Amino acid sequence: MSDEKQRSVVRPAVDVVVAVHTPERPVERAVGSVVGHNTCDLRVTVVCHDTPLDGIRHRLAGLADDPRVRLVEHLDGVRSPAGPFNKGLELASADFTSVMGSDDVLRPGAVDSWLARQRADGADVVITRLEHASGRAVPTPPVRPWRRSRLDGARDRLAYRSAPLGLVSRERFGHLRFTPGVAVGEDIEYVLALWFSGASISFDRGGPAYVINDDAGDRVTFSRKPVAAEFAFLPAVLAAASSWSAAARRAYAVKFLRVQVFGAVLNRPEPSWWTREERDALRDQVRAVLAVAPGAAAPLSLADRRLLDAVLDPGVPASVLVERARARRRFGRPETVLTRAPRRLLDREAPIRFMISSLVAQR
């Protein structure tokens, strides 16, 4: 059951949804970073996913009595963040929504800063800056240098931001939900609907960061899965892509290859893992994406193309596949910078411009 007593919260400007799956998670750290260091009218909905309310309430201690905090139970038996996040979004009544992992924190004043950026630009979406707990910046998305407002999904490479971290207008996007039933990638269809909708998008480039903590080793997204399970989100994305521009489809496909596909190989370094069944599954996923964006491979580096060739040909030995995944990470060498077609060398998605924007994004 939900903790349904409505406390003395006037309709907030921002509804922040935090999903928590076990009382072992430091959810009080996340909630405290929101309610303790912002002055705007906000509410934090803590969705207790397949875990009793009492355990989370005990973990929150005095924060559970804060009028800006409400606890809600969500039971679905599905090991996916989609259910609890969708529950929180359904309960939202604020002008803007925001989602947050239970392990993560906001730097002081982050929500206030997002709202200030939104009001200055009249934005439908405000993207937050990201940091690791060490303070090292996360250079995604690699937006055009120094750009803060009127972002474009393709030109600003927004597909590289695969979580809706920051503010999202409930009036414009209140109908959106995370993809249910998938263990990873549940937020990808959601964010792509933001990036490629023609919405007004701003980047709070110099504001306080959203901090990604990695001190919880049981995160769903960190565990290895069969290729079919890891890419279970893809059919919904490809169905939505039919309404996107060619530039948007290409932008997403390049990101999919670089991050999802090449990352899947790098994160499975034992050649024995790559059975023929898994190789065929990976090839089929890539073919499906290239079918909607035929030119997506053109701006990739020589090293990336060699890996892509191996992905598309399951006859290539798995040891070669894995070694090519490692080779593409040896940055700075000619094969990680040059493209097969010289005319693609300065393409927006090619390594040179991509790396420059990534370096600027770290500042």
C-alpha positions as CSV (number, residue, x, y, z in Angstrom):
1,M,0.0,0.0,0.0
2,S,1.0,3.6,-0.5
3,D,1.7,6.2,2.2
4,E,-1.3,8.1,0.9
5,K,-1.6,10.8,3.5
6,Q,-1.3,14.0,1.6
7,R,1.0,16.4,3.5
8,S,1.0,20.1,3.4
9,V,2.4,20.4,-0.1
10,V,1.0,23.0,-2.4
11,R,1.2,22.0,-6.1
12,P,5.0,22.0,-6.6
13,A,6.9,23.3,-9.5
14,V,8.9,20.1,-9.8
15,D,8.0,16.5,-9.0
16,V,11.2,14.5,-8.5
17,V,10.8,10.7,-8.7
18,V,13.2,8.4,-7.0
19,A,13.0,4.7,-7.5
20,V,14.4,2.4,-4.8
21,H,14.5,-1.4,-4.9
22,T,16.0,-2.3,-1.5
23,P,16.6,-0.7,1.9
24,E,20.3,-1.3,1.5
25,R,20.4,1.5,-1.0
26,P,21.4,4.9,0.4
27,V,18.2,6.5,-0.7
28,E,18.4,9.1,2.2
29,R,21.5,10.5,0.4
30,A,19.5,11.1,-2.8
31,V,16.4,12.5,-1.1
32,G,18.5,14.7,1.2
33,S,20.4,16.2,-1.7
34,V,17.1,17.3,-3.2
35,V,15.1,18.7,-0.3
36,G,18.1,20.0,1.7
37,H,19.7,22.2,-0.9
38,N,17.0,23.8,-3.1
39,T,14.6,26.7,-2.4
40,C,12.0,26.1,-5.1
41,D,8.7,24.4,-4.5
42,L,9.3,20.7,-5.1
43,R,8.2,17.3,-4.0
44,V,10.1,14.0,-3.9
45,T,8.2,10.8,-4.6
46,V,10.1,7.8,-3.3
47,V,8.7,4.7,-5.1
48,C,9.5,1.6,-3.1
49,H,9.8,-1.1,-5.8
50,D,9.0,-4.6,-4.5
51,T,10.3,-3.7,-1.1
52,P,8.2,-2.8,2.0
53,L,7.6,0.9,2.8
54,D,8.7,0.5,6.4
55,G,12.2,-0.5,5.5
56,I,12.6,2.6,3.2
57,R,10.9,4.8,5.8
58,H,13.4,3.6,8.4
59,R,16.2,4.3,6.0
60,L,15.0,7.8,5.4
61,A,14.7,8.5,9.1
62,G,13.6,12.2,9.7
63,L,13.3,12.8,5.9
64,A,10.3,10.6,5.8
65,D,8.4,13.2,7.8
66,D,9.3,16.1,5.6
67,P,6.2,17.5,3.9
68,R,7.9,17.5,0.6
69,V,8.6,13.8,0.7
70,R,6.0,11.0,0.0
71,L,6.5,7.3,-0.1
72,V,4.6,5.1,-2.5
73,E,4.8,1.3,-2.9
74,H,4.9,-0.3,-6.3
75,L,4.7,-4.1,-6.6
76,D,5.2,-5.7,-10.0
77,G,7.8,-8.4,-9.6
78,V,9.7,-7.1,-12.6
79,R,13.4,-6.4,-12.3
80,S,13.3,-3.1,-14.2
81,P,13.2,0.5,-13.1
82,A,10.5,1.3,-15.6
83,G,7.6,0.3,-13.3
84,P,8.5,2.4,-10.3
85,F,9.5,5.4,-12.4
86,N,6.2,5.2,-14.4
87,K,4.3,5.0,-11.1
88,G,5.9,8.2,-9.9
89,L,5.3,9.9,-13.2
90,E,1.6,9.0,-13.0
91,L,1.3,10.6,-9.6
92,A,3.0,13.8,-10.6
93,S,1.1,17.0,-10.7
94,A,3.9,19.6,-11.0
95,D,4.7,21.6,-14.1
96,F,8.0,19.7,-14.5
97,T,9.1,16.1,-13.6
98,S,12.5,14.8,-12.9
99,V,13.8,11.3,-12.3
100,M,16.7,10.2,-10.1
101,G,18.4,6.9,-9.2
102,S,18.5,6.0,-5.5
103,D,22.3,5.9,-5.5
104,D,22.8,9.3,-7.0
105,V,22.8,12.8,-5.6
106,L,22.4,16.4,-6.8
107,R,25.0,19.1,-6.1
108,P,23.5,21.9,-4.0
109,G,21.0,24.1,-5.9
110,A,20.7,21.9,-8.9
111,V,16.9,22.0,-9.2
112,D,16.9,25.7,-8.6
113,S,19.4,26.1,-11.4
114,W,17.4,24.0,-13.8
115,L,14.3,26.0,-13.2
116,A,16.2,29.3,-13.7
117,R,17.5,28.0,-17.0
118,Q,14.0,26.9,-18.0
119,R,12.4,30.2,-17.2
120,A,15.1,32.2,-19.0
121,D,14.7,30.1,-22.2
122,G,11.0,29.0,-22.0
123,A,12.3,25.5,-22.4
124,D,10.3,22.2,-22.5
125,V,13.3,20.2,-21.3
126,V,16.4,21.2,-19.4
127,I,19.4,18.8,-19.4
128,T,21.6,18.7,-16.4
129,R,25.3,18.6,-16.2
130,L,26.7,15.2,-15.1
131,E,29.6,14.3,-12.8
132,H,31.1,11.2,-11.3
133,A,31.4,11.1,-7.5
134,S,35.1,11.9,-7.9
135,G,34.1,15.3,-9.5
136,R,35.1,14.2,-13.0
137,A,32.7,15.5,-15.6
138,V,30.7,13.1,-17.8
139,P,31.1,14.5,-21.3
140,T,27.7,13.5,-22.6
141,P,25.9,14.7,-24.6
142,P,28.8,16.2,-26.6
143,V,26.7,19.3,-27.4
144,R,28.0,21.9,-29.9
145,P,30.7,23.9,-28.1
146,W,29.3,26.4,-25.5
147,R,25.7,25.9,-26.7
148,R,23.1,26.3,-23.9
149,S,19.7,26.8,-25.5
150,R,17.6,25.8,-28.6
151,L,19.5,22.4,-28.8
152,D,18.9,20.2,-31.8
153,G,18.6,16.4,-31.3
154,A,20.9,15.5,-34.2
155,R,23.2,18.5,-34.4
156,D,23.9,18.4,-30.6
157,R,24.2,14.6,-30.4
158,L,21.5,14.4,-27.7
159,A,21.1,10.7,-28.3
160,Y,24.3,10.2,-26.2
161,R,22.3,11.3,-23.1
162,S,20.2,8.2,-22.6
163,A,18.4,9.2,-19.4
164,P,16.0,12.1,-18.8
165,L,18.0,13.7,-16.1
166,G,17.0,17.3,-15.5
167,L,13.6,18.8,-16.1
168,V,10.8,17.6,-18.4
169,S,7.6,19.6,-19.0
170,R,4.6,17.6,-17.9
171,E,2.3,19.7,-20.2
172,R,4.4,18.8,-23.2
173,F,5.5,15.3,-22.3
174,G,3.3,14.1,-19.5
175,H,2.1,11.2,-21.6
176,L,5.5,9.7,-22.0
177,R,6.4,6.6,-20.0
178,F,9.5,4.4,-19.7
179,T,9.4,1.1,-21.7
180,P,7.9,-1.5,-19.4
181,G,9.3,-5.0,-18.9
182,V,12.8,-4.4,-20.1
183,A,15.8,-4.8,-17.7
184,V,18.0,-2.2,-19.4
185,G,17.4,0.6,-21.8
186,E,13.9,1.3,-20.4
187,D,14.5,5.1,-20.7
188,I,15.8,5.2,-24.3
189,E,12.5,5.3,-26.0
190,Y,11.5,8.0,-23.6
191,V,14.5,10.3,-24.1
192,L,14.5,9.9,-27.9
193,A,10.9,11.2,-27.9
194,L,12.3,14.3,-26.1
195,W,15.3,14.8,-28.3
196,F,13.6,14.3,-31.7
197,S,10.2,16.0,-31.0
198,G,11.1,19.5,-32.0
199,A,10.8,20.6,-28.4
200,S,12.7,23.6,-26.9
201,I,15.7,22.0,-25.1
202,S,18.2,23.8,-22.9
203,F,21.4,22.6,-21.3
204,D,22.2,23.9,-17.8
205,R,25.8,23.7,-18.8
206,G,27.4,25.7,-15.9
207,G,25.0,24.7,-13.2
208,P,25.3,22.3,-10.2
209,A,25.7,18.7,-11.5
210,Y,23.7,15.5,-11.1
211,V,26.3,13.1,-9.6
212,I,26.4,9.5,-10.6
213,N,27.5,7.2,-7.8
214,D,28.8,3.7,-8.6
215,D,29.0,2.3,-5.1
216,A,26.1,-0.1,-5.5
217,G,27.4,-3.2,-7.3
218,D,23.9,-4.7,-7.8
219,R,22.6,-2.1,-10.2
220,V,20.4,-3.8,-12.8
221,T,22.2,-2.1,-15.6
222,F,25.6,-3.3,-14.5
223,S,24.8,-7.1,-14.9
224,R,25.5,-9.0,-18.1
225,K,22.6,-10.3,-20.0
226,P,22.0,-12.2,-23.3
227,V,22.1,-9.9,-26.3
228,A,18.4,-10.3,-26.9
229,A,17.6,-9.2,-23.3
230,E,20.0,-6.3,-23.5
231,F,18.4,-4.9,-26.6
232,A,14.8,-5.7,-25.8
233,F,14.1,-2.0,-25.9
234,L,15.1,-1.7,-29.6
235,P,11.8,-2.7,-31.3
236,A,9.9,0.2,-29.7
237,V,12.7,2.6,-30.6
238,L,12.7,1.5,-34.2
239,A,9.0,1.8,-34.5
240,A,9.1,5.4,-33.2
241,A,12.0,6.1,-35.6
242,S,9.7,5.9,-38.5
243,S,8.4,9.4,-37.7
244,W,11.9,10.9,-37.2
245,S,13.9,12.8,-39.8
246,A,16.7,11.1,-41.7
247,A,19.2,13.1,-39.7
248,A,17.7,12.0,-36.4
249,R,17.7,8.3,-37.4
250,R,21.3,8.6,-38.5
251,A,22.3,10.4,-35.3
252,Y,20.7,7.7,-33.1
253,A,22.1,4.8,-35.2
254,V,25.7,6.1,-34.8
255,K,25.3,6.4,-31.1
256,F,23.7,2.9,-30.9
257,L,26.7,1.4,-32.7
258,R,29.3,3.2,-30.6
259,V,27.7,2.8,-27.2
260,Q,25.3,-0.1,-27.2
261,V,26.9,-2.5,-29.8
262,F,30.6,-1.9,-29.3
263,G,30.0,-1.6,-25.6
264,A,28.2,-4.9,-25.5
265,V,31.3,-6.6,-27.0
266,L,33.8,-4.8,-24.8
267,N,31.8,-5.7,-21.7
268,R,31.9,-9.4,-22.6
269,P,35.7,-10.0,-23.1
270,E,35.6,-13.8,-22.9
271,P,35.5,-15.2,-26.4
272,S,33.7,-18.3,-25.1
273,W,30.7,-16.1,-24.1
274,W,30.2,-15.3,-27.8
275,T,28.3,-18.4,-28.9
276,R,26.9,-18.6,-32.5
277,E,23.5,-17.8,-31.0
278,E,24.8,-14.6,-29.4
279,R,26.7,-13.6,-32.5
280,D,23.7,-14.0,-34.7
281,A,21.5,-12.0,-32.2
282,L,24.0,-9.1,-32.2
283,R,24.3,-9.1,-36.0
284,D,20.5,-9.1,-36.4
285,Q,20.1,-6.1,-34.0
286,V,22.7,-4.1,-36.0
287,R,21.1,-5.0,-39.3
288,A,17.8,-3.8,-38.0
289,V,19.3,-0.4,-37.1
290,L,21.3,0.0,-40.3
291,A,18.1,-0.7,-42.2
292,V,16.5,2.5,-40.9
293,A,19.7,4.5,-41.1
294,P,21.8,3.1,-44.0
295,G,24.6,5.7,-43.8
296,A,25.2,5.4,-40.1
297,A,28.5,3.6,-40.5
298,A,30.1,6.2,-42.7
299,P,31.4,8.6,-40.0
300,L,32.9,5.8,-37.8
301,S,36.7,5.5,-37.4
302,L,38.7,2.8,-39.2
303,A,38.9,0.8,-35.9
304,D,35.2,1.1,-35.4
305,R,34.5,-0.1,-38.9
306,R,36.7,-3.1,-38.4
307,L,34.8,-4.0,-35.3
308,L,31.5,-3.5,-37.1
309,D,32.6,-5.8,-39.9
310,A,33.3,-8.5,-37.3
311,V,29.9,-7.9,-35.7
312,L,28.1,-8.3,-39.0
313,D,30.0,-11.5,-39.9
314,P,29.6,-14.2,-37.1
315,G,32.2,-16.2,-39.0
316,V,34.9,-14.0,-37.7
317,P,36.5,-15.7,-34.7
318,A,35.2,-14.4,-31.3
319,S,38.8,-13.7,-30.2
320,V,39.1,-11.3,-33.2
321,L,35.8,-9.7,-32.3
322,V,36.9,-9.0,-28.7
323,E,40.4,-7.8,-29.8
324,R,38.9,-5.3,-32.2
325,A,36.6,-4.0,-29.4
326,R,39.8,-3.3,-27.4
327,A,41.6,-1.8,-30.3
328,R,38.9,0.8,-30.9
329,R,39.6,2.1,-27.4
330,R,43.2,2.9,-28.0
331,F,42.4,6.5,-28.6
332,G,44.8,8.9,-30.4
333,R,46.1,6.4,-32.9
334,P,45.3,7.1,-36.6
335,E,42.9,4.2,-36.9
336,T,40.7,5.7,-34.2
337,V,40.6,9.1,-35.8
338,L,40.5,8.5,-39.6
339,T,37.4,7.4,-41.5
340,R,37.3,5.0,-44.5
341,A,36.0,7.8,-46.8
342,P,38.2,10.9,-46.4
343,R,35.3,13.1,-47.2
344,R,33.7,11.9,-43.9
345,L,36.7,13.0,-41.8
346,L,35.0,16.2,-40.6
347,D,31.5,14.8,-40.4
348,R,29.6,15.9,-37.3
349,E,29.6,12.3,-36.0
350,A,33.2,11.5,-37.1
351,P,35.9,11.3,-34.4
352,I,37.5,14.7,-34.8
353,R,34.5,16.8,-34.2
354,F,33.0,14.4,-31.7
355,M,36.1,14.5,-29.6
356,I,36.4,18.3,-29.7
357,S,32.8,18.6,-28.5
358,S,33.4,16.0,-25.8
359,L,36.5,17.9,-24.5
360,V,34.5,21.1,-24.3
361,A,31.7,19.3,-22.5
362,Q,34.1,18.4,-19.7
363,R,34.8,22.1,-18.9
